Amino acid sequence: MANKDFDGIVETSDEWIVQRTGIRQRHIAADDETTASLGEAAARAALDSAGLTPADIDLIVLATSTPNNTFPATAVEIQQRLGMRHGFAFDMQAVCSGFVYAITTADLHIRGGLARRVLVIGSETFSRILDWNDRSTCVLFGDGAGALVLEAAEGGGTTADRGIIAASLRSDGSHRDKLFVDGGPSTTGTVGHLRMEGREVFKHAVGMITDVVIETFAKAGITAGDIDWFVPHQANKRIIDGSARKLGIPDEKVVATVHLHGNTSAASVPLALSVAVADGRIKKNDLVLLEAMGGGFTWGAVLVRW
Ligand code: UT7
């Protein structure tokens, strides 16, 4: 769905959307597509690229805020779609930070010996919770899914190891009213719609993102100059540029896909990763910085040796 396709839906313009956000288009799930079907497609693509099959996976962690049903977890439905009756699967709900939370959680399951190979998926159908009469939100979000496989391996305990090098996660519920869904099973009994005070979220975003990235750099004992790629949450090009500038990361190292997908919440980081891996930018052994910030507020950063 291109920006011009909002003609006749809400009073907006391609110029406003591009100038304020960098978004040029977003994808909308077809009527017969769901968070589970998008997640399954991404999972199969990740398994193919890893040369693995569902039989090789023992845990699925799905980051989503738009599950197929209130319960069971959509991860379990993806497990069933993949033909898996072994292992375990669960959903992780941290809105736009979902993938950063999920990959960190998957890593801890591997380190703790509960899993050897984990399918980490971010999948969302935000089009289903948007208020299509609210121009301040409906132009910003899109649907999509991305996935990767994490595998256990012995390392040397240094930043040269492949996999998750360091991570920092944060949340602060005092900001919950700035970005939330006005429905839920225990309150209204309805699904509800996304509500956001965009300017308020924007005001906090760059500071929260840069703080948590600097904390992660300190844990790993590295500086911004050491990273090969910065793959931020794709909400707004101005937030991405502001964060990169404040961290001292040059434009050439920033992966920005917000113009292609809009904000796909928990799917945005894995979608951006998949674009930059497919076009040859991210290569084996590159040091990749992931970050995200969103509803809750939740935010976090993860340093990955690809
Ligand atoms: O995933 C993590 C969470 N989300 C985010 O990170 C989003 C964070 N926020 C943002 O990205 C930005 O705040 C927005 C893109 C949402 C808005 O940009 P802004 O520069 O903060 O604009 P604004 O909210 O200050 O609104 C400016 C004007 C307003 O008009 P007035 O009051 O100045 O006359 C809005 O009514 O733009 C108007 N406006 C629009 N105009 C055309 C709001 N939405 C639209 C629209 N088309 N779609």
Residues whose N, C-alpha, C, O or C-beta is under 5 A from the ligand:
A	BS01	UT7	E11 T12 S13 W16 R20 T21 C96 R135 S136 V139 G198 R199 V201 F202 A235 N236 N263 M293 G294
